[in-house]
């Protein structure tokens, strides 16, 4: 089991992203719960989300955790928030009265940011969406989409994320700032991950420009790009794709350097060192389960990676010793037989198992039969083409022409029918 350095892990994030991850750790890791709760409470007191602070402190105190509730701080922040919201709404009303579009847009943006700090995500989302009407440049529109995406990720509304990513990518200003491109790639990757579309998710994470850095730290870190992209790619890419898209990818290689564990896992998988690869994955599993986005997918991704490793192991051979294969995958022969049997029933691997002799035989297509079938098919095509060529030559030799009459009459129809290639007379004259 890989040890989690809580301080280092939490230090990758800021704001609500940091708080949400710490709360997730409190819920799912008894070992780190006390420290994570202390850090989350301190982080909450740096912001304005008193509702969440009050709620989690109450839960922790009921569980007997040593967390003190700061009532004076809550009262002061709530009073300041009431004054701030009144001021912002007054300023927005004044801007609307004066019909100053830029002031109205900024007013909605300030309201959205304030509601986001207070944890009122639906109100924040509405404010950012309303600012769209008052955007006057493509850069402002792109900024609005990014704000909406950030809030939608906050309460995992991935349908809104997907819609706005698509719109943002159509903006004329898309691509000018690599950091914005990175945020959109990450958002699209998380949306695909939520839908369990692991291959598209891998592509989006791999395409994330390294220039993004930690500019999206309120939601996602540069380390996460390497981890999420690497795992999704291992589960869905073949060896050639791993080589081309990950190992030889100069941009993604920069991300992998930040997480050496994932880099070595990918390298071991590519070089067929399955014992080392799967062992390292198992050590990393407990840490991955503490990630707020990855936790629901860890079991499925691990199963897909293991199945792909099994398929990759047997693919070059006509027969495989199950005892040696079991040793390579650090499991027993009986459990390996069950795994392989399930893959066979699912149609994911074409092999048969000799359970008595512990041998796995590959079921290859009969190359002799395939060759004969292709030969017969080619012969039939040749005969059909030859007959068509002879028919055309005979028609030219006999000066045979088919003319379409503009006025159809019974007599013309009879004459026309007499000269049709399908008629008996025509067939005789053409040599058929």
C-alpha positions, 0 to 999 in steps of 0.5 A, a space after each residue: 500500500 502506498 502511503 498518502 502524504 496528506 499535506 503534499 496531496 492537499 497542497 496540489 489544490 486550492 479553494 473548494 477543490 481542496 476542501 472537497 477532497 479533504 472531506 472525501 478523505 474524512 469520509 473514506 479513510 479512517 486513518 487520515 480522517 482526523 488530520 483531514 478534518 482539521 485541515 478542511 476546517 482551517 481551509 473553510 475558515 479562509 473562505 465564506 462557506 459558513 453553511 458547509 462549515 456548520 454542517 461538517 463540524 456538527 457531523 464531526 462532533 457527533 462522531 467524537 472528532 476533536 474539531 472546535 466550532 467557531 461560532 463568532 467567526 460564522 456570525 461575522 462572515 454571515 453579517 459581512 456576506 449579507 452586506 456584500 450581497 446587498 451592495 452587489 445587487 445594488 450595483 447591478 441594478 444601477 448598471 442595468 438602469 444605465 444600460 452599460 453592458 460591460 458593467 452589467 456583465 461584471 456585476 453578474 460575474 461578481 455575483 457568480 464569484 460571490 455565490 461560489 465562495 458561499 457554496 450557493 452553486 445554483 445561484 452562481 451558475 445562474 449569474 454566470 449564465 445571465 452574463 452571456 447576454 452582455 458579453 461583447 467579445 469572443 474572449 468574454 464569451 469564452 471566459 463565461 463558458 469557463 466560469 459555467 464549467 467550473 461551477 458545474 464541476 463543483 456539483 458534478 453536473 456533467 451534462 452542463 459541462 459537456 454542453 459548454 465545453 462544446 460551445 467553448 471549443 467553437 469560440 474564435 478565441 479557443 486555442 490562444 491561451 493554452 491554459 484555457 485549452 487545458 481546462 477544457 480538455 480536463 473538463 471534457 475528460 472528466 465528463 467522459 470519465 463520469 460516463 465511463 467512456 474511458 477511451 475518449 477520456 484518455 484522449 482528452 487527458 493526453 491532449 491537455 497542454 502541459 502549459 496548463 500547469 496548476 492554473 486549474 488547481 481549484 478542480 484538478 492538478 497536473 498530477 491528476 492529468 498523468 494519473 487519470 490519463 495513464 489509467 484510462 489509456 492502460 485500460 483501453 489502448 493497445 501496445 502500439 497506441 501506448 507507445 505512440 500516445 503516451 511513451 513517445 508523446 513529448 507533451 504527456 511525458 512531461 506530466 508523467 515525470 510528475 508521477 513516477 509511479 504511473 510512468 513506471 506502471 505504463 512502461 512495465 505494462 508496455 514491456 510485458 512485465 505484468 508482475 511488476 506492473 500489477 503489483 505497483 497498481 495494487 500498491 497505488 489502489 488505496 490512494 486512488 480510492 481517495 480521489 473524489 472523481 476516480 473512486 467510482 471507476 477504480 475497480 472497473 479500470 483495474 479489471 479492464 487493465 488486467 483483462 487487457 494484460 491477459 489478452 496481451 500475454 497469450 496473443 503471441 503464442 499457440 499454447 501457454 503453460 497456465 502454471 507459468 502464466 499464473 506466476 507471471 500474474 501473481 495468482 493461483 492457477 485455479 483463479 487464473 482458469 476462472 478469469 480466462 473462462 470468463 473472458 472466453 464466455 464474454 467473447 473477449 479472447 479466442 482460446 481453449 483451456 486444457 484444465 487437466 494438463 494446465 495448458 492454454 491453446 489459442 484458437 487460430 483461424 484456419 489459414 488454409 480454409 481462408 486461403 481457399 475461400 479467397 481464391 474461390 471468391 476471386 475466381 467468381 469475380 474474374 468469371 463475372 468480369 470476363 462474361 461482362 467483357 465478352 457481352 460488351 464486345 459482342 454487342 459492339 461487333 453486332 452494332 447493337 444499340 438500345 434507343 429510348 423512344 420519347 413517344 411510347 406506342 405499342 408498336 414501338 414497344 414491341 420493336 424495342 422488346 425484340 431488340 432487348 438483350 434479354 430477349 431470345 433473339 438478342 441472346 442468339 445474335 450475341 452468342 449466348 
